[in-house]
Amino acid sequence: MSGRADAHELSTHYVGGIGEGSVAGTLSRLLQLTGEAVLVFDGTGRILLANDEACALMAGGGILVGTDVRLVFPPAADEDDSAPFDAARLPFPLDGTVAMVTCAVADGRALTLRVRCEAVRAPGETFLLVALPVDAGARREREEDRAMDDLVRANHRLSGTLRIVLDTLDADDLPALLDRLLEEITETMEADGTIVYLAESDGFHLRGLSSGLADEKVARFMPFGRSIERVAVRGGSAVRLRVCAPGTEALRQGRLAERDVANEETGETIKVRSALVPPFTSFMAVPVWFGGRVISIIEVGWRRQRPMPKDDAQLLDAVAHYLSVQLEGTFTALRSRHAEHLADVGTRLREELLDAATADAASGALGRLGDVLATAAAELEAELAPVRDNDHQALVVAELPRGGARDLSCDLDELAAPCARGGVAVAPVLPDSELAAELRGLGEPCVGALVDLGEVGGARRRALVLRPDGAEPLDDIELEFLEGLAGDARDIARGEEEREQDKRIAQALQTGMRNELQDVPGITAEAVYSSATASALVGGDFYDLIRLPDRRACVIMGDVSGKGVEAASVSAAVKTALGAYAWEGLAPARMVRSLNEFLLGFSRLETFATLFVGIVDLAAGTIRYCSAGHPPAILVRAGADEISILDVQSGVVGAFHDIAYVDGEAALAPGDVLLLYTDGTTEARDPSGAFFGEQGLRDAVMRESAGGRPFEGFVGRLLGDLDDFTGARLEDDVAMVALRFDELGPADATAPDGEKGGASG
């Protein structure tokens, strides 16, 4: 490859058949291989480069780079130490000839060296110095020291590798082991730090740092084919890399967008985005292979430039090969834990929305939606930016974390369209996307996802979940988490809308159904209805009193299963049908039997009803009734000295064909009171969970009827008793109707015609 490649690809350049970057690398390696001490210093006397031999010989293993060469080779005694540096005054010639020179070593001893020094062609004054001890014994000692250093280093590498192997044998908690492995690799290689990346569907994600890099800025994500991983994957094994010093022209441009990284094996120099370069000068990138694919990249590096022997690269390859199975298991376990955690978070947030949707709060699920999405974003180490449409100006406005409300020019509909499923869309916002570029230009977080819930609550609901520039994109687990949460939030919010709409329709249906009881001469009637909560959906409880001819009346109480529009519409139909049957003069059991067939064909859902239908004959002083699965009516005798239960029972209505319905009959006396009620009355619970029950109701009836207490307000007092019992917390709707029979027997011949016959019901 020659020249500059595409901005998104790595570029490699060569000069005269040798990689530019390899010149310095080759020289550095040569200096380490030679047995002579080598120094390079400039025209000010500052040492620019020193190999290990020079550091060991002249500084006792300390650092020479950056110090003054005159500290190693002091000038003559008559020279002024404070005078400006002049290379000609050094105690050796500068033309490459050999000179015997005394060197001041770190322990204070004087050491005689054979020195050659010569100026080299470079910008400014630069000098190369090569030195060797004159004493043969000293040279042999240095060779032995070098051999011993190599042996110690080899033993250290071997023991460190053995420790890594032993630590991974039968390890139970592999994710916890990962941190320890990074420290052990760093210590074994005598490095400044180790970084590990995990391969995901979109690139390599940062998954671990050794402790020495805790304060360093490390890339959290490396896209495929655009970073150092490409070199390691292409080579198939560990590669030794060096970050080149920026050139003069690059420094003049200010901030470095790219850095040159030299491959010391091939002589290539590649260009890498500065944000993707690790915080090292020398480092090795090691691919970890499993099942024919690279599952991880390990970077081991040093902040200062240093030699990286091939043996070290081969050792890291061996470690990576051994760890491949363990790392695959570790990363699988990490993903599973991450998925389980997000699943738990999703469950908790869904429960919050459900609670908000079913609570009495006016805001409901829609009011909580923003908080729930913000919590989800925080769990993903991201920030939420709500998006709204400005229809008047045809703009899309985002409330961005840094700059507040800003217009976005990127087409969000186009971004979301390929990811739309089930009415919602969660589209990744990748680092190189158009939207990311726009947000990056605004100085905003720019990596994450667009969450689009579509039309909910009469408005488009969208938001951006954003991480900072350079952060890793959301992985597939995180995107699935957002998609599941978005779908649930949409369903809950739209379900809440539908329930509110059903409530309004049901209330409208029942407005006419719960009108006042008809006035029937000879009967005093009152009724009460109480919803479980102020915001409860309207249920299927209903009642009616219909005035019929010949001093008769039809009293009805029913409870249709379910709530909302279906229950209310069925209740209205049942009430209408019973009214028609009553005017036809049918007996109660016949009315209920006809209603059963009607109801089975009326509702598309499996809806049934409990009913009490009674025909009161004031002239005969009787009530003929059919109780179809309904709580038994209570007949309180005049004077409240006796209670009768109308206990002839039949099956519910609307459940099955061919159910037998039978009539019951009871005699009435003036002053008797008939009480009808729905099951919400007897099934009410106190705070401990105990039921009010039929006996509790009978006791309350006797209490509220005794002692000459007036009939007026009778059912209201019963409802008050129920509130006292439950702590005013009804769990179901309650309906009660009470009829007092005032005038029974044959009609007075002098009574007006309206009293003899019946008015239309």
NORPE-V698944 format. One record per backbone hydrogen bond with DSSP energy under -0.5 kcal/mol. CO is the residue of the C=O (numbers start at 1). NH is the residue of the N-H. E is the energy in kcal/mol with one decimal. If there is no record, write none. Layout:
CO;NH;E + CO;NH;E
//
This chain:
6;9;-1.7 + 11;271;-1.1 + 13;20;-0.6 + 15;18;-1.8 + 18;15;-2.3 + 19;22;-0.9 + 19;23;-0.7 + 20;23;-1.3 + 20;24;-0.6 + 21;25;-1.2 + 22;26;-3.5 + 23;27;-2.5 + 24;28;-2.7 + 25;29;-2.4 + 26;30;-2.6 + 27;31;-2.4 + 28;32;-1.4 + 29;33;-1.9 + 30;34;-2.0 + 37;131;-2.8 + 38;51;-1.6 + 39;129;-3.1 + 40;48;-3.4 + 40;49;-1.7 + 41;127;-3.1 + 42;45;-1.9 + 45;69;-2.9 + 46;42;-2.0 + 47;66;-2.9 + 49;40;-2.1 + 51;55;-2.1 + 52;56;-2.6 + 53;57;-2.6 + 54;58;-2.9 + 54;59;-0.5 + 55;59;-1.7 + 55;61;-2.5 + 55;62;-0.6 + 56;60;-0.6 + 59;62;-1.7 + 64;67;-2.3 + 67;47;-2.8 + 68;71;-2.1 + 69;72;-0.9 + 69;73;-2.4 + 72;74;-0.5 + 72;104;-1.9 + 76;79;-2.0 + 79;81;-0.6 + 80;83;-1.3 + 86;89;-2.1 + 87;90;-1.6 + 90;92;-0.8 + 94;119;-1.0 + 97;117;-0.5 + 99;101;-0.6 + 99;115;-3.1 + 101;113;-3.3 + 103;105;-0.8 + 103;111;-2.5 + 105;108;-1.7 + 109;105;-2.3 + 111;103;-3.4 + 112;134;-2.0 + 113;101;-2.7 + 113;115;-0.7 + 114;132;-1.5 + 115;99;-2.1 + 116;130;-2.7 + 117;96;-2.3 + 118;128;-2.6 + 120;122;-0.7 + 120;126;-0.5 + 124;126;-0.5 + 125;43;-1.2 + 126;120;-2.6 + 127;41;-2.0 + 128;118;-2.1 + 129;39;-2.8 + 130;116;-2.3 + 131;37;-2.3 + 132;114;-3.4 + 135;139;-1.9 + 136;140;-2.7 + 137;141;-2.5 + 138;142;-2.3 + 139;143;-2.4 + 140;144;-2.6 + 141;145;-2.6 + 142;146;-2.6 + 143;147;-2.4 + 144;148;-2.9 + 145;149;-2.7 + 146;150;-2.4 + 147;151;-2.3 + 148;152;-2.9 + 149;153;-2.6 + 150;154;-2.4 + 151;155;-2.8 + 152;156;-2.5 + 153;157;-2.4 + 154;158;-2.6 + 155;159;-2.8 + 156;160;-2.2 + 157;161;-2.4 + 158;162;-2.5 + 159;163;-2.1 + 160;164;-2.0 + 161;165;-2.2 + 162;166;-2.6 + 163;167;-2.3 + 164;168;-1.3 + 165;169;-0.8 + 166;169;-0.6 + 168;171;-1.3 + 172;174;-1.1 + 173;177;-1.7 + 174;178;-1.5 + 175;179;-0.7 + 176;180;-0.8 + 177;181;-2.4 + 178;182;-2.1 + 179;183;-1.6 + 180;184;-2.3 + 181;185;-2.8 + 182;186;-2.1 + 183;187;-2.4 + 184;188;-2.7 + 185;189;-2.3 + 186;191;-2.6 + 187;190;-0.9 + 193;301;-2.2 + 194;210;-1.8 + 195;299;-2.9 + 196;207;-2.6 + 196;208;-1.1 + 197;297;-1.5 + 198;205;-3.3 + 202;224;-0.8 + 203;200;-3.6 + 203;205;-0.5 + 204;222;-2.8 + 205;198;-3.2 + 208;196;-2.2 + 210;213;-2.0 + 211;214;-1.7 + 213;216;-1.6 + 216;218;-0.8 + 220;206;-2.5 + 222;204;-3.2 + 223;226;-1.4 + 225;10;-0.6 + 227;230;-1.6 + 227;231;-0.5 + 228;231;-0.9 + 228;232;-1.6 + 229;233;-3.0 + 230;234;-2.5 + 231;235;-2.2 + 232;236;-1.8 + 239;241;-0.6 + 239;285;-2.0 + 240;264;-2.4 + 241;283;-2.5 + 242;244;-0.6 + 242;262;-3.4 + 247;251;-2.1 + 248;252;-1.8 + 249;253;-1.2 + 251;254;-1.3 + 253;255;-0.6 + 255;257;-0.7 + 257;274;-2.4 + 259;272;-2.4 + 260;244;-2.7 + 261;270;-2.9 + 262;242;-2.1 + 262;264;-0.8 + 263;267;-2.2 + 267;22;-0.7 + 268;263;-3.0 + 269;13;-0.9 + 270;261;-2.9 + 270;272;-0.5 + 272;259;-2.7 + 273;276;-1.9 + 273;277;-0.5 + 274;277;-1.2 + 278;280;-1.9 + 281;243;-3.1 + 282;302;-3.3 + 283;241;-3.2 + 284;286;-0.6 + 284;300;-2.4 + 285;239;-2.1 + 285;287;-0.5 + 286;298;-2.8 + 287;289;-0.6 + 288;295;-2.6 + 288;296;-1.1 + 290;293;-1.0 + 293;290;-2.9 + 293;295;-0.7 + 295;199;-2.4 + 296;288;-2.8 + 297;197;-2.5 + 298;286;-3.4 + 298;300;-0.5 + 299;195;-2.6 + 300;284;-3.0 + 301;192;-2.4 + 301;193;-1.2 + 302;281;-2.9 + 302;282;-1.9 + 309;312;-0.6 + 309;313;-1.4 + 310;314;-2.8 + 311;315;-2.3 + 312;316;-2.2 + 313;317;-2.0 + 314;318;-2.1 + 315;319;-2.4 + 316;320;-2.7 + 317;321;-2.5 + 318;322;-2.3 + 319;323;-2.6 + 320;324;-0.9 + 321;324;-0.6 + 323;327;-3.6 + 324;328;-2.4 + 325;329;-2.2 + 326;330;-2.7 + 327;331;-3.2 + 328;332;-2.1 + 329;333;-2.5 + 330;334;-2.6 + 331;335;-2.5 + 332;336;-2.4 + 333;337;-2.6 + 334;338;-2.5 + 335;339;-2.9 + 336;340;-2.7 + 337;341;-2.7 + 338;342;-2.5 + 339;343;-2.2 + 340;344;-2.2 + 341;345;-2.4 + 342;346;-2.9 + 343;347;-2.3 + 344;348;-2.3 + 345;349;-2.6 + 346;350;-2.4 + 347;351;-2.2 + 348;352;-1.8 + 349;353;-2.0 + 350;354;-2.6 + 351;355;-2.8 + 352;356;-2.3 + 353;357;-2.3 + 354;358;-1.8 + 355;359;-1.3 + 363;367;-1.6 + 364;368;-0.9 + 365;368;-0.6 + 365;369;-1.0 + 366;369;-0.5 + 366;370;-0.5 + 368;372;-2.4 + 369;373;-2.4 + 370;374;-2.2 + 371;375;-2.2 + 372;376;-2.2 + 373;377;-2.4 + 374;378;-2.3 + 375;379;-2.0 + 376;380;-1.0 + 377;380;-0.8 + 377;382;-2.2 + 378;381;-1.8 + 383;466;-3.0 + 385;464;-2.5 + 386;399;-2.8 + 387;462;-0.9 + 388;397;-3.0 + 389;391;-0.9 + 390;393;-0.5 + 390;394;-0.8 + 390;395;-2.1 + 395;390;-3.4 + 395;397;-0.5 + 396;408;-2.7 + 397;388;-2.9 + 398;400;-1.3 + 398;406;-2.3 + 400;404;-1.5 + 404;400;-2.5 + 406;398;-2.7 + 408;396;-0.5 + 410;412;-1.1 + 411;415;-1.5 + 412;416;-2.4 + 413;417;-2.1 + 414;418;-0.6 + 416;419;-1.7 + 417;420;-1.5 + 419;426;-0.7 + 421;424;-1.8 + 424;421;-3.3 + 425;452;-3.1 + 427;450;-2.9 + 428;430;-0.7 + 429;448;-2.2 + 430;433;-2.0 + 433;437;-2.1 + 434;438;-2.1 + 435;439;-2.7 + 436;440;-2.8 + 437;441;-2.1 + 438;442;-0.9 + 439;442;-0.5 + 439;444;-2.4 + 440;443;-1.6 + 447;467;-4.0 + 448;429;-3.0 + 449;451;-0.5 + 449;465;-2.9 + 450;427;-2.1 + 450;452;-0.6 + 451;453;-0.5 + 451;463;-2.1 + 452;425;-2.3 + 454;456;-0.7 + 454;461;-2.4 + 456;459;-1.1 + 459;456;-2.8 + 460;462;-0.6 + 461;453;-2.9 + 461;454;-0.6 + 462;387;-2.5 + 463;451;-3.2 + 464;385;-2.9 + 464;466;-0.6 + 465;449;-2.2 + 466;383;-2.8 + 467;446;-1.1 + 467;447;-2.0 + 468;471;-2.1 + 470;220;-1.0 + 475;479;-2.4 + 476;480;-2.2 + 477;481;-2.0 + 478;482;-2.2 + 479;483;-2.4 + 480;484;-2.8 + 481;485;-2.3 + 482;486;-2.7 + 483;487;-2.5 + 484;488;-2.3 + 485;489;-2.8 + 486;490;-2.5 + 487;491;-2.5 + 488;492;-2.9 + 489;493;-2.6 + 490;494;-2.8 + 491;495;-2.6 + 492;496;-2.2 + 493;497;-2.0 + 494;498;-2.6 + 495;499;-2.5 + 496;500;-2.3 + 497;501;-2.5 + 498;502;-3.0 + 499;503;-2.6 + 500;504;-2.1 + 501;505;-2.3 + 502;506;-3.4 + 503;507;-2.7 + 504;508;-2.0 + 505;509;-2.5 + 506;510;-2.4 + 507;511;-1.0 + 508;512;-0.7 + 509;513;-0.6 + 510;514;-2.0 + 512;515;-0.8 + 518;520;-0.6 + 519;521;-0.5 + 520;523;-2.1 + 522;742;-2.4 + 522;743;-1.3 + 523;525;-0.5 + 524;740;-3.1 + 526;738;-2.8 + 528;736;-2.3 + 530;734;-2.5 + 533;536;-1.2 + 538;564;-2.5 + 540;560;-1.4 + 542;558;-2.7 + 544;556;-2.8 + 545;518;-1.3 + 545;547;-0.5 + 546;554;-2.7 + 548;552;-0.9 + 549;552;-0.5 + 551;618;-2.2 + 551;619;-0.6 + 552;548;-2.6 + 553;555;-0.5 + 553;616;-3.2 + 554;546;-3.2 + 555;614;-2.7 + 556;544;-2.2 + 557;612;-2.5 + 558;542;-2.4 + 559;610;-2.0 + 560;540;-0.5 + 562;540;-0.6 + 563;567;-0.8 + 564;568;-2.7 + 565;569;-3.0 + 566;570;-2.3 + 567;571;-2.7 + 568;572;-2.3 + 569;573;-2.1 + 570;574;-2.9 + 571;575;-2.7 + 572;576;-2.1 + 573;577;-2.7 + 574;578;-2.7 + 575;579;-1.9 + 576;580;-1.9 + 577;581;-2.6 + 578;582;-2.6 + 579;583;-1.7 + 580;584;-1.0 + 581;586;-1.6 + 582;585;-1.3 + 587;591;-2.5 + 588;592;-2.5 + 589;593;-2.4 + 590;594;-2.4 + 591;595;-2.3 + 592;596;-2.2 + 593;597;-1.5 + 594;598;-2.1 + 595;599;-3.1 + 596;600;-2.1 + 597;601;-1.1 + 598;602;-0.9 + 599;603;-1.5 + 605;607;-2.0 + 608;561;-2.9 + 609;653;-3.1 + 610;559;-2.1 + 611;628;-2.5 + 611;630;-0.6 + 612;557;-2.1 + 613;626;-2.2 + 614;555;-2.6 + 614;616;-0.6 + 615;617;-0.5 + 615;624;-2.3 + 616;553;-1.8 + 616;618;-0.7 + 617;621;-1.6 + 617;622;-1.8 + 618;745;-2.9 + 621;668;-3.4 + 622;617;-2.8 + 623;666;-2.1 + 624;615;-3.3 + 625;664;-3.1 + 626;613;-2.0 + 626;628;-0.7 + 627;629;-1.1 + 627;650;-2.6 + 628;611;-1.7 + 633;646;-2.3 + 634;636;-0.6 + 634;675;-3.2 + 635;637;-0.6 + 635;644;-3.1 + 636;673;-2.7 + 637;640;-2.3 + 638;641;-0.6 + 642;637;-2.6 + 644;635;-3.4 + 644;646;-0.5 + 645;647;-1.5 + 646;633;-0.6 + 647;649;-0.7 + 648;627;-0.6 + 650;629;-1.9 + 653;609;-2.8 + 659;661;-0.5 + 660;651;-0.6 + 664;625;-3.0 + 666;623;-2.3 + 669;672;-2.4 + 672;741;-2.5 + 673;636;-3.3 + 673;675;-0.5 + 674;676;-0.5 + 674;739;-2.4 + 675;634;-2.3 + 676;737;-2.4 + 678;681;-1.9 + 678;682;-0.6 + 679;683;-2.1 + 681;684;-0.9 + 682;693;-2.9 + 684;692;-2.6 + 686;689;-2.4 + 690;686;-2.2 + 692;696;-0.8 + 693;697;-1.8 + 694;698;-2.5 + 695;699;-2.6 + 696;700;-2.1 + 697;701;-2.6 + 698;702;-2.5 + 699;703;-2.3 + 700;704;-2.7 + 701;705;-1.0 + 702;706;-1.8 + 706;709;-1.1 + 711;714;-2.5 + 713;717;-2.4 + 714;718;-1.9 + 715;719;-2.2 + 716;720;-1.8 + 717;721;-2.1 + 718;722;-2.0 + 719;723;-2.3 + 720;724;-2.3 + 721;725;-2.0 + 722;726;-2.3 + 723;727;-1.3 + 723;728;-2.4 + 734;530;-2.7 + 735;678;-1.7 + 736;528;-2.3 + 737;676;-3.1 + 738;526;-1.9 + 739;674;-2.9 + 739;741;-0.5 + 740;524;-2.5 + 740;742;-0.9 + 741;671;-3.6 + 742;744;-0.5 + 748;751;-1.9 + 752;755;-1.6 + 752;756;-1.0 + 753;756;-0.6 + 753;757;-2.5 + 757;551;-0.5
//
